[in-house]
């Protein structure tokens, strides 16, 4: 009896979805894919607090798209890097906007990442059999910071040069292998064109590939463990009534994404990112200051 | 004859042979083979990536700072830019380096590198305070380069100088940061 009802429901569902969908569904299995993606049960229902992970993924995609377009004109060599960024900023149509979107997007990733970690911590969403989920998140945290660090040098302006000089010197402080790590990062003793090409390769190939891999692991482990639910929920044995991921949580996620891109777009349009003078290590009058999220470290280095 | 410890119903036969079966042996062989080939192939990749780290650095030459008489009566450190020919990867370039010429307590003319021994920022001379003050993390040095205060682990790095035909010459070198003693790195 139950089978007959299920069959009838499936037929009605299939009719409602239309012929094109059904054609694809029979060949690709979109129906079950969508079911897997959208019908995930969330204990306690949707929450605004759950939007940060999805927001991060969106920002990462935005960084990839803007980054790929920037690479159309950018040349990673000490001779040309600054000139090509100046060309992108001053000559290429929408160049300043895209570069600013990419630059502000990297800061936004750090902000949303911190919010995501705070939400996970406060809600106890790391509890239960979620150790590897937490660890993969920590790796992703390090990779995102690595993206910000390697991308920072690419314009080859004074700020970038000195921030990376200091950063690689700090890496040189790792016991025993520090000096080798520093030389490996710089491609020699001094900062130069080899440093730039190494940072470019890390920024464009190595770290993004690692992020793709770890995002896949992170999402898989999240789905395997299930959503942990609100603060009042037992993350190991959830008891609260569940709500499906679609539509309410998806709408919230989309709303947050829209907010993010609108804020970044407005910022990029009205306050475009500036390009400083070309890196010149002989200039002793330049006052190097790091990006806002490195300011605590900057202060700490004074002692 | 069945060598597999797995029975027809899919369960492991506890009385089966202790040594690995054909499938697990081949699996192990494939694993070892893949790791070995991977390790072998990674040798040229690692050498390729490490080239600038392991390659020998070129010898630095002497650069002219000016007539030695010019510096005999200086009261404050004087900044001079020297041009040195440098190999930067595939390109040979003339790069400018800032040097401070100063006099020590003994009246001897000395050349100091402008690179901070803390984390590598360029240090300007502050005429009002008559001190070198690093703009990054506020390392303070006296006019002869001695460490006064702040996080740097040592004084400003003195460069090798010589007088040739009445001209002061300097040998530009890089030193390791964040260590209490001066170590040449290139």
Contacts between the chains, C-beta under 8 A, distances in Angstrom:
chain1	res1	chain2	res2	distance
A	78	B	88	6.5
A	78	B	91	7.8
A	79	B	91	6.9
A	162	B	120	7.8
A	162	B	121	5.8
A	162	B	122	7.7
A	162	B	136	7.2
A	165	B	119	7.1
A	165	B	120	4.3
A	165	B	121	7.0
A	166	B	119	4.4
A	166	B	120	6.3
A	166	B	121	6.8
A	166	B	136	6.5
A	169	B	119	4.6
A	169	B	120	5.1
A	169	B	177	4.8
A	169	B	178	6.5
A	170	B	119	6.9
A	172	B	176	7.7
A	172	B	177	6.9
A	172	B	178	6.8
A	173	B	178	5.8
A	179	B	176	7.1
A	179	B	185	7.9
A	180	B	53	6.9
A	183	B	52	7.7
A	183	B	53	4.6
A	184	B	49	7.7
A	184	B	50	7.0
A	184	B	53	5.4
A	187	B	52	4.3
A	187	B	53	7.4
A	187	B	89	7.0
A	188	B	52	4.4
A	188	B	53	7.1
A	188	B	57	7.6
A	188	B	89	7.9
A	188	B	186	7.5
A	189	B	57	6.6
A	189	B	174	5.3
A	189	B	185	4.9
A	189	B	186	3.7
A	190	B	86	7.8
A	190	B	88	7.7
A	190	B	174	6.1
A	190	B	186	6.8
A	192	B	86	7.9
A	192	B	88	3.9
A	192	B	89	6.4
A	193	B	88	5.0
A	193	B	89	4.8
A	193	B	90	7.7
A	193	B	91	6.4
A	194	B	52	5.2
A	194	B	88	7.0
A	194	B	89	4.3
A	197	B	89	7.6
A	280	B	96	7.4
A	281	B	95	7.6
A	281	B	97	7.2
A	281	B	98	7.9
A	281	B	115	7.8
A	281	B	122	6.4
A	282	B	81	5.6
A	282	B	95	7.8
A	282	B	96	4.2
A	282	B	97	5.6
A	282	B	98	4.4
A	282	B	114	7.6
A	282	B	122	7.3
A	283	B	98	7.6
A	283	B	122	6.3
A	284	B	79	6.7
A	284	B	98	5.3
A	284	B	114	5.3
A	284	B	122	4.4
A	284	B	123	6.2
A	284	B	124	4.2
A	284	B	125	7.6
A	285	B	124	5.6
A	286	B	122	6.7
A	286	B	135	7.5
A	287	B	135	4.8
A	288	B	121	5.9
A	288	B	135	6.5
A	288	B	136	5.6
A	298	B	136	7.9
A	298	B	137	7.6
A	301	B	118	7.9
A	301	B	119	6.8
A	301	B	136	7.7
A	301	B	137	4.8
A	301	B	151	6.5
A	302	B	137	4.5
A	302	B	138	5.5
A	302	B	150	7.2
A	302	B	151	6.1
A	303	B	151	6.4
